[in-house]
């Protein structure tokens, strides 16, 4: 069950991260720096090929995300949809 929630988080985070980078008009290298991670790791994250760590999620919410509460509410709804689909 945990794996399904991790996939929901990965998908949600990937979409928001890519969108926000576009809004800011910054490079992958600049975003990697804001998230305190290497460029190669960021590319994997930016393309949805890997999930984020707790530290990366925290830095995204604090330093990058325009509305962290909205991000978390949308994630909660995505988790709820996952639960409904599983029922």
TAWO-V104949 format. One record per residue. N is the residue number from 0. PHI is phi in whole degrees, 0 to 359 (NA if undefined). D_FIRST is the distance of its C-alpha to the first C-alpha in Angstrom with 2 decimals. Layout:
N PHI D_FIRST
N PHI D_FIRST
//
This chain:
0 NA 0.00
1 302 3.81
2 301 5.37
3 295 5.47
4 292 6.90
5 298 8.98
6 293 10.26
7 298 11.25
8 299 12.96
9 301 14.60
10 295 15.94
11 296 17.18
12 296 18.72
13 303 20.36
14 297 22.03
15 292 23.30
16 296 24.49
17 298 26.41
18 298 27.90
19 293 29.01
20 298 30.61
21 296 32.54
22 298 33.65
23 281 34.90
24 66 36.57
25 246 35.69
26 281 35.05
27 298 31.95
28 296 33.89
29 294 34.65
30 293 31.05
31 302 30.02
32 297 32.74
33 298 31.55
34 266 28.07
35 57 29.74
36 220 28.33
37 289 30.00
38 299 30.88
39 296 29.17
40 296 25.82
41 296 26.35
42 302 27.11
43 299 23.77
44 291 22.11
45 295 24.60
46 262 23.86
47 74 20.07
48 272 19.87
49 220 18.27
50 270 16.21
51 257 18.08
52 277 18.53
53 299 18.83
54 296 22.57
55 297 22.63
56 298 20.76
57 298 23.22
58 295 26.20
59 299 25.23
60 296 25.08
61 279 28.29
62 254 30.44
63 237 29.41
64 293 27.63
65 289 30.28
66 221 28.35
67 303 25.43
68 296 24.93
69 297 24.70
70 303 22.15
71 292 19.90
72 296 20.60
73 295 19.74
74 295 16.41
75 299 15.73
76 296 16.81
77 296 14.59
78 297 11.49
79 298 13.30
80 298 13.95
81 300 10.40
82 295 9.93
83 293 13.27
84 294 12.67
85 281 9.81
86 283 12.34
//
